[in-house]
Amino acid sequence: MAEDEPIRLFIDEDVWLGLAAALRDRGFDAVHVCEVARGGLEDREQMAFAIQQRRAILTHNKRHYTSLSSPNTTTGRTKRITASW
């Protein structure tokens, strides 16, 4: 992802479905797993889809996704943004 490329969000099913539409209304590129018929799939499958679509995952399920993250094969680094509130 280029530095000036906007973040594209893939919103996990543990996050309110309406958030994707609310973000799109404000100009963000966001899709919810249920909007693309991916509800109920394993975290590993969701991660693979997000990577293929070049999307960041927005989830409350930090514990599971942290264990799935791996270094970027190009740079050797893992990009992870964690926000708490």
trRosetta pair geometry for C-beta under 8 A, 3 or more apart (Angstrom, degrees):
i j d omega theta_ij theta_ji phi_ij phi_ji
1 5 4.9 -131 -173 69 83 135
1 54 6.4 144 -79 -170 99 108
2 5 4.2 107 56 -21 84 107
6 28 7.6 -162 164 -137 128 62
6 29 6.2 117 107 12 121 115
7 28 7.9 -19 81 -152 84 101
7 29 7.7 -172 102 56 46 97
7 56 5.4 -23 -168 11 105 132
8 29 4.4 -43 -120 102 78 122
8 30 7.6 -179 -169 -79 52 43
8 53 7.1 -127 120 136 135 94
8 54 6.1 64 47 108 136 79
8 55 4.4 -87 109 -107 97 75
8 56 6.8 140 73 12 53 75
9 20 7.6 -159 99 -115 114 79
9 23 6.8 -24 48 129 143 164
9 28 6.6 13 12 157 120 119
9 29 6.8 151 22 96 71 63
9 30 4.1 -4 65 -113 113 85
9 31 7.3 172 95 28 69 53
9 55 6.1 64 172 -169 7 102
9 56 5.7 -38 -106 68 58 86
9 57 7.8 105 -160 -122 65 15
9 58 5.1 9 -161 -15 114 120
10 30 8.0 -170 -71 -152 21 59
10 31 6.1 -13 -117 68 60 87
10 33 7.1 66 172 -68 87 75
10 46 7.3 166 137 179 129 91
10 49 7.0 157 -152 107 156 98
10 50 4.3 -136 36 -107 154 99
10 53 6.6 108 -69 76 128 134
10 55 3.8 96 -29 123 103 137
10 56 6.9 180 22 80 80 33
10 57 5.2 -37 74 -99 99 61
10 58 7.1 170 76 16 43 75
11 15 5.0 -101 -179 74 100 134
11 19 5.9 176 -145 86 158 115
11 20 5.1 -140 24 -70 143 99
11 30 6.0 42 -28 -177 115 102
11 31 6.8 -162 20 96 88 36
11 32 4.4 -40 73 -104 112 65
11 33 6.7 -122 88 -14 60 74
11 57 7.9 141 -99 -159 20 54
11 58 4.8 -23 -109 64 68 109
11 59 7.8 156 -161 -70 46 59
12 15 5.5 95 66 3 71 102
12 33 6.0 25 -141 -21 33 127
12 46 6.6 61 -112 174 89 155
12 57 6.0 51 -48 -175 103 99
12 58 6.4 -147 6 87 84 53
12 59 3.6 39 10 -100 147 94
12 60 7.3 -137 78 18 127 65
12 61 6.2 -117 142 20 163 113
13 32 7.5 96 -93 176 54 92
13 33 4.7 -68 -54 58 86 133
13 34 6.2 100 -110 -42 94 94
13 39 5.2 106 -97 -127 139 81
13 40 7.5 57 -32 -38 172 42
14 59 6.1 63 52 -158 111 79
14 60 4.6 -110 120 40 123 106
14 61 5.5 118 22 -34 152 102
15 19 5.7 -57 149 31 108 147
15 32 7.3 -139 83 -126 99 100
15 58 6.0 12 -37 117 168 97
15 59 6.5 -122 -31 -117 112 38
15 60 6.3 155 -70 -19 78 94
16 19 4.8 106 79 -25 90 102
17 20 6.9 -46 -180 17 48 106
17 32 5.3 100 -140 172 62 169
17 34 5.7 -34 -117 47 113 138
17 35 7.8 139 -158 -43 93 92
18 21 5.7 -58 -159 43 54 109
18 22 5.8 56 146 -24 80 108
19 22 5.5 -58 -144 40 33 114
19 23 6.1 33 158 -19 68 106
19 30 7.4 -90 126 150 80 147
19 32 7.1 119 63 -79 84 116
19 58 7.9 -123 121 110 141 143
20 23 6.0 -57 -150 37 27 108
20 24 6.4 27 153 -18 63 107
20 30 4.6 -159 -141 126 69 103
20 31 5.7 45 -150 -144 135 18
20 32 3.9 -117 -26 -33 143 95
20 35 6.2 -125 102 -14 163 144
21 24 5.6 -53 -145 37 33 112
21 25 6.3 40 153 -25 65 103
22 25 5.7 -50 -151 30 30 115
22 26 6.9 15 152 -6 60 108
23 26 5.8 -68 -155 45 35 104
23 28 3.9 -55 165 62 97 131
23 30 4.0 38 89 16 135 152
24 27 7.6 116 -171 -18 32 7
24 28 6.2 -93 -79 67 35 71
24 29 7.6 54 -104 -113 78 24
24 30 5.7 -128 -53 50 79 92
30 58 7.8 -10 -139 13 111 139
31 35 5.2 -129 -167 74 85 128
31 36 5.6 48 158 -29 132 118
31 55 7.5 -62 40 -124 100 159
32 35 4.6 95 58 -4 81 105
32 36 7.7 172 83 5 46 83
33 36 6.5 -78 -155 50 33 90
33 38 4.4 -97 -166 80 85 99
33 39 5.4 125 122 -75 104 58
33 41 7.5 -143 -169 33 128 103
33 46 6.5 -34 -106 -123 130 116
34 37 7.6 38 -165 -81 36 26
34 38 7.5 -109 -69 52 25 63
34 39 4.6 34 -94 -56 75 120
36 49 8.0 159 110 171 139 142
38 41 5.2 -53 -179 9 78 131
38 45 7.6 -165 -164 124 107 108
38 46 6.5 122 152 -103 128 82
38 49 6.3 -88 -125 22 155 176
41 45 4.3 -95 162 85 119 134
41 46 5.7 147 92 -53 109 83
41 49 8.0 71 95 -12 155 136
42 45 4.7 94 61 6 81 103
42 46 7.1 -147 98 -5 43 86
43 46 5.5 -55 -147 37 36 112
43 47 6.2 39 153 -22 68 104
43 61 6.9 -133 -104 124 127 143
43 64 4.7 -142 -85 145 171 126
43 65 6.2 -136 -172 -77 125 68
43 68 6.0 -151 130 -39 112 151
44 47 5.7 -51 -148 34 30 114
44 48 6.5 32 152 -20 63 104
44 68 6.0 -166 -96 -125 67 131
45 48 5.7 -50 -147 34 33 112
45 49 6.5 34 153 -18 64 105
46 49 5.8 -55 -151 36 32 112
46 50 6.3 33 152 -20 66 107
46 57 6.8 87 138 -116 108 133
47 50 5.7 -55 -147 36 31 112
47 51 6.4 31 155 -18 65 106
47 57 6.8 -52 -103 -42 65 148
47 65 6.8 157 -83 -132 115 87
47 68 5.1 -143 -56 141 165 142
48 51 5.8 -55 -149 36 30 111
48 52 6.3 30 153 -19 64 108
49 52 5.7 -57 -147 38 30 112
49 53 6.1 14 158 -5 66 113
50 53 6.0 -66 -142 49 27 102
50 55 4.6 -101 -153 74 76 92
50 56 7.1 43 -178 -150 123 5
50 57 5.0 -45 -108 -60 167 95
51 54 7.4 25 -176 -77 31 37
56 81 7.0 4 -162 33 142 116
57 65 6.2 -155 92 -132 143 150
59 62 6.9 167 97 -59 97 49
59 65 5.9 127 58 -22 146 144
61 64 4.8 -19 158 34 108 112
61 65 5.9 104 104 -14 87 100
62 65 6.2 -73 -144 48 29 100
62 66 5.7 34 163 -29 70 111
62 82 6.5 61 -128 -129 130 111
63 66 6.2 -55 -146 29 20 112
63 67 7.1 15 158 -13 56 106
64 67 6.1 -63 -159 35 32 108
64 68 6.7 22 150 -14 66 111
65 68 5.4 -59 -148 40 41 111
65 69 6.5 53 153 -40 70 95
66 69 5.9 -41 -150 11 34 114
66 80 7.4 64 -113 -145 76 152
69 78 5.2 87 156 -161 113 133
69 80 5.8 5 -137 -76 165 124
70 78 6.6 -163 118 -95 17 114
71 75 7.7 -132 175 84 91 70
71 76 5.1 -9 171 -169 133 41
71 77 6.0 41 -149 -22 88 2
71 78 5.1 -87 -99 -51 47 83
72 75 4.5 23 86 43 126 90
72 76 6.5 -36 68 13 76 14
72 77 5.4 -4 26 64 110 57
72 78 6.4 170 -20 -88 76 37
72 79 6.7 41 -47 -9 123 91
73 76 7.9 32 -149 -70 17 46
